[in-house]
Every structure is written in structure tokens, then in C-alpha cells.
């Protein structure tokens, strides 16, 4: 018995030493490149630090986009708009803000065709189905934000037809056991390494775990049949608005064997529908031919913990997209459009005869750093009218900031405490971001509201109001105001 106890103790001690040595080896970084199924904790922490500013920006955008709030209509300097629909590629997952695909294309188009504005409308987890529903709902409500072209940035996981983000329906081992969680605090690298490789094994040994099996399902013929209907509906919504629709097929890496067959099939479906399509895989392959890209193209990742396209990849994708827009003369046609002064939009409308039922007010006027080098002012407020004992939103809101009018984004959700204490919910909130570089003076002088009947009401502020220093609050819930008698 004593010998058995000693032997058991030696085995336990040896195992403990092995775990300690293995943890130290993993922590040293010496084997980081040997496996793609394990992300060291320090890489994950760095990824979170990179993502935090974008998460904050998205929380301040009513649609969750990693961008400023734009007006429902073009401003007086904008010739044309390109609505860029996408997912985490467009949002800029895993990257500092300027390196995201949406921001790079936005800057390149503005430089190549001044007055042409890119709207980077992307959200992590969005598939084509989500983009379609955005156009069917918010897009229609705002007349597609006066876009002159809808450009869809397609990636290979956009075929999913489940109405939720992938993390909620792709099967994966949870690893939420209390013992595993406790051991992970002691041996974070070892536990991450082991669980990551068990996840990888489950993907191989089952047909419903992991990304590989998920991709097999969404590219299967039963799913493709439903996806073709999504594409047809997307084309119909754009056609209804008389806005051209274009697809750009965007790879995450220069992997011809993986992306080539999928893009060929996708191009075939779009050709059958008569939707223009450009395959950017050849551009990506050419850009990185003969270069050391690391295991699983890791040197092209957004960061060591995130396999989304990194700075080098988003540069190629943005450049190739711009080249296509130029080659097809799309950009030239957009740049040839004439901007329309905002004041012309309401100058021909009559004054409201009795606007006492129209309520317009400012909830917040803030100056804040949208990014480190982009000071921005945000105006938030409410605009609605009391008609037939109902609260109805104003059809449009225009803001005089400095000496220029800007169209706001109106008709967003708002909650109001009405006399008697009950809460009414309706779409009477408006908001807008404007970079201070656009302004002669960051001062709000006037709000113009257009009613449902087609008349205008002016709310001069007397002395122009200057913004206060402070970041606007997140827009996760509709703002709440109190209405007087």
C-alpha cells in the first residue's frame, strides 16, 4: 500500500511538473506558429484592446455600424453615395479603425472622386439575409439613404439563412464547466491549447460542430436553393428604388482551392439574375504571390488572435474594388452628378400655418473625438407633431450648423412620458454626426422640420448654441423625454 501511494505520488508530481513545463513552453511563445487551433491569452487580450474603440463607436450608432451617423439625405457637398453593405469585413473586425475595409474604401473613393461618399453599412455576423432585411426595412424607410449604388461586399459565410448571428447556432463545445474554468485560471495557456484541439477534433469527427461543417451546410444545395431567393429579393428591393446593385466577391486569404469554387458558383447565381459581379480573388492572389504568408495565412490576419483580413488584405481589397469601379466607369458616372444645396429641399415648401402642435427640441449637442484625429459634433433631438391625438414623426429634419444646413437622420425610436405618466413609443428621434473639419463654426443655429403635410417649421435658437465637451451616450435603447401639458 505504501509503495502504491509513493508511486501514485510520483505520477502526480510528474504530471504536475509536465503541466508546469508545458504551460511555460506555451507562455514563451515558442510554439505560437505551430498550431492554428489555439490563441494565447495575451493575443486575445490585445485583440480586445484593439476592438474596444470600435465597439464604443458601434454602440453610439443606431444601426450598430462602426461609423458616424449620416443623414437620410445627401448634404450640399455630396454628389453621389455608394452604400457598402457587408459584415465584419466592412465593420473592421480585429483592426484599428482606419485599417478596416469600409474606411479604406471610403477614403479611396473620396480621394479619387471628390463628392462621392461611401456609406460603410456593415455589422459583424451579418449575412446577405440580414442585409436584405436592412434594405427592406430601414433602407426603404429612408429611401435607401439616397444611395446611387448598392455595393455588396460578399464573403463565403454570407449564405447562412438562419436569422441570427453565427455564434448562436453553430454548434460548439461550451467549456463552461466550473472545474475547467478554475483550471483555466491556473493554466490558461494549457487549457486553451487542449480545449482548442478538442474543438478541432470534434469538427473532424462529427458533421455538426465547428466552422468547417457549418460551411458545408450553407454551401449545400438545399441551402443554396433558399439563398437564390434571398438574392432575387435583394435585386428586387434595389430595382424598386431604381438603384444599381453590384456584388464584389471578397476572399479572406489568397486561397484559390477554398475560395475559387465557391466564388465561381456565386458568380453563376448572380449572372443568372443579371446582377453585376466582380471576383477579387485574382487580385488578392497576384498581390501576395511568392510571399511568406505563415501557417493558415496568419501573417495576413487582422491580429494574432483574429483571422479576419488584416491591413495588407484590406488594402488589396479596397484597391481592387476601386479599380473595378473605375474600370466599369461607375465612379465617373457618380462623380458627374451635381450636388444639390440642402436649402433647396425645403425652400419651395410652404410655412406651416399653425405649428403649435409641432414639437422640436435638442436632447444633446456634443463635441467629442469620433476617432483620435477626428473631432466631431453630434446633434440629438426630437421632432414630431400631434395630429388627431397621435404623435407622428416629422418626415425630415434639417440642421443649420455654422453656415451650412445638414440633413439629419430622423424618425428613429423615441420614448416620451406623456401627461398622466404613461410612456408612448414612436419614431420621433433624430441624430447626426458632423466632423468639425466640415464646419466654419461648430454652433447650432436653427432646426427645420418638415411635417407629414409638407410644410416647414423653423426653430431658431436665438444665439447659436455651442456644443458641450463630452461623448454622447450609447443608443442601445430609445431615448426618453418628458412632454409637458
N, C-alpha and C positions, 0 to 999 in steps of 0.2 A: 504494500500500500504506500509505504514511504517512497519507494523507488518510482511508483506511478505518479505520485504527487510531484516529485522532483522533475520527472520527465515532462509532465504537463506544464510545470512552471517554466521549464526551459523552452518548450514550444511557444508558450505565450509570450515569454520575453523576446524570443527570436522574432516572432510575428510583430511585436511592438517595435523592435528595432528596425525591422524591414519597413513597416509603415512610416516610421520617422525618417528613414533614409529616402524612401520613395517620395514622401512629402517634400523633403529638402531638395531632391532632384527636380521635381516638378516646379517648385518655387524658384529654382535657379534660372529657369527659362531655357535650359539646355535642350529640352525636348519639345519646345513650343511648336516647331515646324513639322514634327513627326506625325501629328495626328490632327485631323480636321474635325474630330468629334468632341473636342474639349476646348473650352475657352477659360483661361486662367482668371481668377477673381479680379486681379488688378486690371486686366483688359476690360472686363465688364464694368468696373468702376470708372475707368477712363471713358468708356462709351456713354455711360450715364451723364458724366460731366459735359461731354460734347453735346448730348441731346437736350440737356436741361433748358438752354435758352430757346430752342425751337419748340419745346413743349409749352413754355410760357407764352410764346407768340401765338401758338395754335389755340391755347385756352382763351385768348383775347379776340379770336376771330369767330364770328357767329357760325361759320361752316367748318371750323376746325382746320382751315388751311394755314400753312406756315407762311403767311404773307399779311400785308396790311389789308384793312377793309377798303374795298374800292366801291365807287358809286355804281348804281344800277345803270347809269348812262355815261357816255364819254364826256370828259371835260373839254374845255375850249381849246386845248392844245393837241388833243388826240385825234389822229386821222383815222385809225382803224384799230381793232382789237383782235388778238388771237387768243381764244380760250384753250388753254393747255390742260386737258383732262388726264389724270393719272393717279398713281398710287404712291407708295413710299419713294419711288424713284423721283417723282416730281416734288414731293414734300421735302426730300433731302435727308432721308433716314441715315443716321450714323455719321453725318458730315457737319462741319461748321456751315452756317447759313449761306455764305457766298459760294460754296462749292456744290450746292445742290443743283440738280439738273434744271429745275424750274427757274431758279435765279440766274443760272448761266445763260439759258436761252433768252430770258427776259433782257439781260444786259446786252447780249449779242444782237438781238433784233433791234433794240433801241439805238445801238451804235450804227448798224447797217441801214436802218430805215427810220430816221427820227420821226416821232409822232405815231409809230406803230407800237402798241402796247401789248405785252404778253400777260395774260392772267393765269398764274400758276395754280390751278384748281386741282390739287391732289391731296389725298389723305391716305395714311398707312392702312393697309387692309382692304382698300377699295378694289373691287373687280369691275369689269365692264358693266355688270348688272347694277352696281351702286352708282356708277357714272350715269347710266341711263336714267335711274330714278332721280338723280340730282337734276338732270335736264328736264325730266317730265314734271318735276315739282318746282323747285326753286328757279330753274332755268326758265321755264315758261312764265312763272310769276314775274320775273324781271326781264322778259323778252330777250332771253339769253345774254343779258348784260351788254346788249348791243354789239355782240361779237360779230366779226366779219368772217371768221374762220374758226371751226372747232377742230383742234388737232388732238387726237387721242394717242398718248404715249403707251403703247401696248407692251406688256411683259407676259411671260409664259404662264404665270399663275392667274391671269385675269379672266380665265374661263369659268371660274367657280360660280355656280348658280345658287349656292346656299346664302341666304340673306343675313350674313353675319361675318365678322372678321374671322380669319382662318384659325386663330388660336382657340376659338370656341368650338370648333367642330372637327378639327384634325386630331385624331386620336394620338395621345402621347402619355407616357408614364408620368404621373404627377410628382413622385418623390416628395410627398408631403408628410411621410411617416415621422413621428416625433423623434425616434431614435436616429434616423438618417439626418434629420435637421440638427440634432445635438452633435452628432459625429462631424457634420459639416462645419461646425464652428471650431472644432479642434483640428480637423484635417481637411480644410476647404479644397485644396488642390486635388488630393487623393479622391475625395468623394465626388468631386466634379468630373474627374477623369473616369472613374468607374461607372458612374451613372450615365455619362455621355456615351460610353461604349456599349452599355447595355441597351440604351435607346437605339443606337445604330444597329445592334444585333436584332432587336425587335423589328426594325424596318425590313431587314432581310428575311427573317423567319416568319413574318406574318404578312397579310395582304391589306392591313388597315391601319398600320402605325407608321408615323413618320412622313416626311415630305415626299419621298420617292413614290410611295403608294398613293398619296394624295394626288400627285401629279398624274399618275397613271389613271386615276379615276376621272379627273377633269378633262383629260385628253381622250377618253374613251368615246366611242360612237354615241352611246345613249346621252352623254352629257353634251357632246358636240351638236346633237340634234336640237336640244334646247337652247344652246348658245347661239346657233344661227338665228333663232327667233329674236334673241336679245339684239343682235347686230341689225336685224331688219327694223326693229323698233327704234333703235338709235338713229338709223338713217332717216326714218320717218319723222322723228322729232326735229332733226336738223332741217329736213326738207320742208316741214311745216313752217319753220321760221325763215326759210329761204337763206340758210347759212351753209356754205360748203363744209363737208365733213372729210377729214383725211386721217388715216392711220399711219403711225410710224412704229415699226416693229423694233423694239429695243432690247438687245441682249444684255445680260448681266456680266458676261465674260466672252472672250473670243473662242467659244467652244462650239465648233461647227457641228460636231456629231450630236450634241444636245439640242442646240437651237435650230439648226438647219432644217430638219424635217418638220418641226413644229411651225416655223415661220413659213415654210412652203405651203403647208396646209392652211394656215391662217390667211395667207395672201390669196389662195384659191377661193376661200369663202368670201373674202372681200371683193375679189374680181367678179364673182357670180352676182354680187349685189350692186356692182358698179360703183364701189367706193374706192377712191384713190388710195394707194398704199405704197410706202417706201420701206424696204428692208435695210436696216442699218448694220446688219451682221457683217457684210463685206467691208464696210468702213472700219469696223472695230478690229476685224482680223488683220487688215492691212496696217493699222496703226501699231499693233503690238507684235507683228511677225518677227520671229527670231529673238525676241526678248525673253529674259528670265522672269517668269510671272509667278514663281513659287508654287507650292503644292496647292491644288484646287484653286489656282489663280489668286492666292492670298495677297499677293503684292498689289492687286487691283481692288482689294476690299476698301470699304469706307474707313474702317479702322480695324485693328487686330481682333476685335470682338464682333464685327458686323460685316457680313458678306455682301451687303448692298454695294452698288457701284461706288468706287472711290473717286477722288479728284481727277485722276487720269482718265477714268472711264467716262465720267460725266462731261469732261471736256470734249472727248471724241464724239459722244452722243449729241451734245449741243452743237458742235461744229458741223456734224454731218446733217443734222436737221436743218440748220440754217442754209447749208449748201443746197439741200433739196428745195427749200422754199425759194431760193434764188433761181435755181435751175429751171423750175417749173413756172417762173415768173409770178408766183403768188405774192411774194414780198413786194415786187414792183407795183403790182396792181393795188395792193393795200396802201402802199406809200403814196400813190397817186390820188387817193381820196382827199377831199378838202375837209379840214376841221370845221366844226360849227360852233360859234360862240354860244355859251350856255344861256346868256341873257335872251337870245332869240327863241329859246324853247318856251319861255313864259311871257315874252313881250307882247305877243298877239292875244293873250288870254285876257278876258275882262276881269276887273276887280270884283271880288265878292261883295254883294250888296250889303249883306248883314253877316259879318264874320264872328259875331259874339259866340256862336256855337263852335267855332274852330279853336282848338287848344294847341298851342305850340310852345314848347319850352326846352330849355337846356338842362340836362341832368349832369353832364360833366364836360369840361373843356380842359384838357390836359396836354402838357408838353412833356414828352418822355423819349428815351432812347429806344427806338424800334430795334436798331442794332447799335453797336458801339459807335459807328460813324454816321448814323442816320437819325438825327433828331427829327421828331415827328409830333404833330399836334393831332389829337383826336377830339372830335366833337360827338357827343352823345346826347340824345334828347327824345322828345315825344312829339308827335304830330297826328292829330285826329280831329274828327268833327262829331258832334252829337246830332244825329239825324234820325227822326222818328223813334226817339227814345232808345237808340242804339249807338254804340261807339264804332265809328267807321274810320279806318286809316286814311290819311291823305295819300293821294296817288303818287305824289312826288314831293321831295324836299330839296331845296337849293340853299346853299350856304355862301354868304359873302364873307370871305376870309381875306383880309388885306384889301386889295382892289380887284379881286377875281372871284367869280361865282364858281362853285363846285357842286355837282350833283351828289347827294348823299345816297346811302343805301337805306331805303325806307321800308315800312311795312314788315318789320320784324316783330317777334313776340314781345309783348309787354303785359305786365300785370298792374292793375290800378285798384286801389282801395277807394270805393265809391262812398258817397254819403250813406250812412247806415252801417258801414263796417264790412260789407261783403266785398269780395275780390272779383273783379272782372278781368278776363284774359282776352286779349285781342292783338292784332298786329299793328301797333301804333308806335313802335320804337324805331329810331333812325340812328345811324352812326357813320363816321367817315374818318379815315386817316389821310393826312396830307404831310408830305415831307416838308420841313421848313425851307429847304432849298428852293421850293416852288413858290415861296411867298415873299412878297415885298415887305409885308408886316404880318406877324402872327397875331392877328386880332380879329375877333368875330364881330362883324358889324350889322348883319341882317340875316334873317331866315325867311325864305319864301316858300309858302306851302301851296300846293295845287290840290283842290278838292276833287271829289268824285264828279261833281257837276261841271268841272272845267273852268273854274275861276281861281284867281290867285289872291292870297292874303299875305301882307308884308308884316314882319315883326322886327322893326328897327330896335337896336339895343340902346339907342341914345349915344352914349360914349362907347366906342368899340371895346369889347371885353377881351382882356388878355388871358392866356391860359395860365393855369397854376402848374407848378412843377410837381409831377407825381404820375406814377404809372396807373393806367386805367385798370379797373377790376376785370377778372375773367367773366366771360359771357356764357358760362355753363347753364345758368338759369336766367329766365327773362327778368329784366329789371322791374322794380316795384316802385310805383309812385302813389301819392295820395291826392285825390281830387277833392276840391272844396265844393261848397254848395253852389 
